[in-house]
Every structure is written in C-alpha cells, then in structure tokens.
Amino acid sequence: MRDLKQLVKAYDVRGVVPDQWDEGLSRAFGAAFVRVVGASSVVVGHDMRPSSPSLSRAFAEGAAASGADVVLIGLCSTDQLYYASGSLDLPGAMFTASHNPAQYNGIKLCRSGAAPVGQDTGLDEIRELVESWTGADGTVTVPPLDVTPGALSEQDTLRGYADHLLGLVDLTAIRPLKVVVDAGNGMGGHTVPTVLAGLPLDVDALYFELDGTFPNHEANPLDPKNLVDLQARVREIGADIGLAFDGDADRCFVVDERGEPVSPSAITALVAAREIARAQAGGETNPVVIHNLITSWTVPEVVRELGATPVRTRVGHSFIKQEMAETGAVFGGEHSAHYYFRDFWRADTGMLAALHVLAALGHQDGTLSALTAEYDRYAASGEINSTVTDQAARLAAVRAAYDNRPDTTLDTLDGLTVTGPDWWFNLRASNTEPLLRLNVEAKDPAVMTALRDTVLTLVRT
C-alpha cells in the first residue's frame, strides 16, 4: 500500500511517477479536493513534464465526477495558475514538481483567490480522505456522489496573466537593455516571450524549449552549477542582466552584468523599496513588508529606513502569506527567491519580481551591480546543509554552546537563531530529510567565516 504521508508534503503533493502515484490516485485527489474545499468550480493547469497532461486530466475528471465544473488552462507557470485562481476567483490545482528531476511530479493546491492549501489548511484532510478510499492492495475506489457531473472547458489565461503583471510595473519608458534569460527548459519558456514582448529589451533566450526531461541542466537556479551557462552567456554578449527561472517559473534568480549572482535578499530589499514607494505614493503611511528569518539584515534595515515596517516570519510560503493577510503587507520576500505581492493575491511570482528589477535598472544609467550594492551590506554564508543522524541532539549541542552568553540572544521561531553584536546564524531542521540547514551572516567576512566553521564543527561532531 502506498504511504500517502510520503507523498503529501507540508505544502503540496510531490513524488515519483508512477512508483508513488499515478492517474488513478490523481483522480482521487481531484475528487477529494472538491469535497474538502466545497468547490463548485476549479481551475487546473500543468507544466511541461511528460506525466503532467495525463495526471492533470485525471485530476480534472475526479473533480468533475464530484460535481465541480473544471476550467483547464493547459500549459502554465505556477504563478500563471495563481493568476487564474485570483482573476476567476476559483480554487486551483497546478501540476508541477518545480525544480525536481523529471521522474517527479506534484500538485500545488489553492483556494479561491490563490489562498494556499497546506497541511493545516486542508491538505491533511484531503490526504485522509484519499487514504479512506484506498484498499489494502493500493487500489483507490472513490465513492460516487449523487450529483450532476461538472463540465470540462478550456481557457487561455496567458495574455491576461501578462497584462496583469505589466499593469503593475511600467517598463515602457526604460532604456534599452540586453537581457539573457535561462528558462532551463521549464515554464519560463512559455511565459517569458509573451510577458516581455514589445518591451525595449533585447532578449537572448537560453533553453526556452519546453522539455520536462531537462536535457541541459536541472531547472533549479538555487544550485550554483545551474547558473553557469547563464553567467557565461551574460559575459560573452555583454548583457546588462541575466534572469534564471526554475522549472515552474515561480522563482527568479538574477545575475548582474559581470555574471555574478545577486543575492535574493538584495532583490527582496530592492523590490521592497519600490513597493513601499508605490504604497506611500498612494497615501499609505506605514506599509508593511514581510521577510523570513534567513533573509539578510539588510532587508529590515532598508524597510525601516524608508519609513515602513518589517515583519519577520518562519521560512515557508504559508507563513509569509498568512502574515501578509493579517498585516495587509504590500510585499514579502524569502531568501529562496520566492517573492510575494499584495497586488498578486499575496501569491509568489518570480516574473513580477523580474519586471521590478528590469524597471529599476532601466530607469537609471548605472549597472546592476552598482544598483544592488546598497542592498548587499553583509557577508553571508549561503545555506549549508549537513546530514545528521539526530537533528534534535545536534541543535541542542549548538544551543548549549551559545546559551547564557551575555552578548547573544537566542530565539526558536524557526529552528534556532543566535544573534550577536555584529552577526547572526540560523540552524533549522529539514522537514523531509535528515538535514540541518545553516545560514550565517556578519558585518565582517572574517567573522562570518569563523562563525560558520565553529557552528559546522558543532553540528558535524
């Protein structure tokens, strides 16, 4: 019998096809989703993975059999699905495994208005319902409802998605820019041509062919090896900027004119400054910006300097979106390059963040490295993973080493964060793997390096 707890994660469904799930199970998830959220209509989209069309169709059939009309939007990025959910005011399902290898697939679910569905907001109920329909031999039998089956229809949302984004950032008056975009054979190859068409941009396209086998490199720009081709191309043609999207194109990574990666924290600060200015121009006196606890100290500093309020959260999109809803925040950013916008139903969209960076660069004459320098004030380690057999014991050992020091403070909002006079580090356990994740930042590079090595020694001993 399949273990659905291995398939259903904290924020989505994700696993290997067909070993962990297939069309039959997807059909059951469609039925369970409709019944749990009480949907009369849903919108369904999918990425370019070989298994995505059949899995998404099965999900749609399960949803329709439970009485919901289904709007099929076909190939789309995850943020395009969020656009459809928000603009149509419908619950949605996006079939993607983001940056995972080709044999994986998954489902990202949302309620109407792109509100996230996670473990605490319906995903556990969906899993439990599917489990109740699953026999000892793994066969899933969905009990029928006495309802009229819903209808399936098709709708193209790409143009509407592009127009919505372009209505939020004015790029018509920017200076001409040479831009390299690496879509990694993912959904950026589908969305970028439409969104950037007609703008004063000379776009050099890398790996725009939709291919869920990822023949050139993994569609995971968080791993430095997957930025190498983009960096080389930026340097080769003298581009002003490079953009890299992950597999489902909801995250965007930025490379400057030297081919050097720009920290997602710096991008968070830059976009926050623009969104704060926009809100203040509209009469908002104290805009709120959300940042997770592993973004740079630069982010809350910039927010405060601009007369706005930073709010610190745990890592994870459900926490960001919840805080945004509660505070009315204009923007939220994570160091993993997820960027959230109030004017995009509080959902994450790498494309809108990219448009902000292009606008900021194009409305002045300097280079991107000069533009982002003021948002890159500290030395950071980046995230370092350590495989450990006992996460709790290693966290306790690190805590004991720093507890009761007069010049340090400790908090446990998410893992362990230790803050000193001119440095901080966070150590968090992975929810899915036997890993501890370390992030370190300091005013001085030597202090950062020494602190990083000291903590890693404690973790790995």
Beta strands, then each sheet from edge to edge (+ up, - down):
strand 1: 13-16
strand 2: 41-46
strand 3: 69-75
strand 4: 92-95
strand 5: 104-111
strand 6: 115-116
strand 7: 152-154
strand 8: 177-182
strand 9: 201-206
strand 10: 241-245
strand 11: 252-255
strand 12: 261-262
strand 13: 288-292
strand 14: 309-313
strand 15: 331-333
strand 16: 339-341
strand 17: 379-380
strand 18: 384-387
strand 19: 409-411
strand 20: 416-419
strand 21: 423-429
strand 22: 435-442
sheet 1: 1+ 5- 4+ 2+ 3+ 7+
sheet 2: 1+ 5- 6+
sheet 3: 9+ 8+ 10+ 11- 12+
sheet 4: 14+ 13+ 15+ 16-
sheet 5: 17+ 22- 18+
sheet 6: 17+ 22- 21+ 20- 19+
end
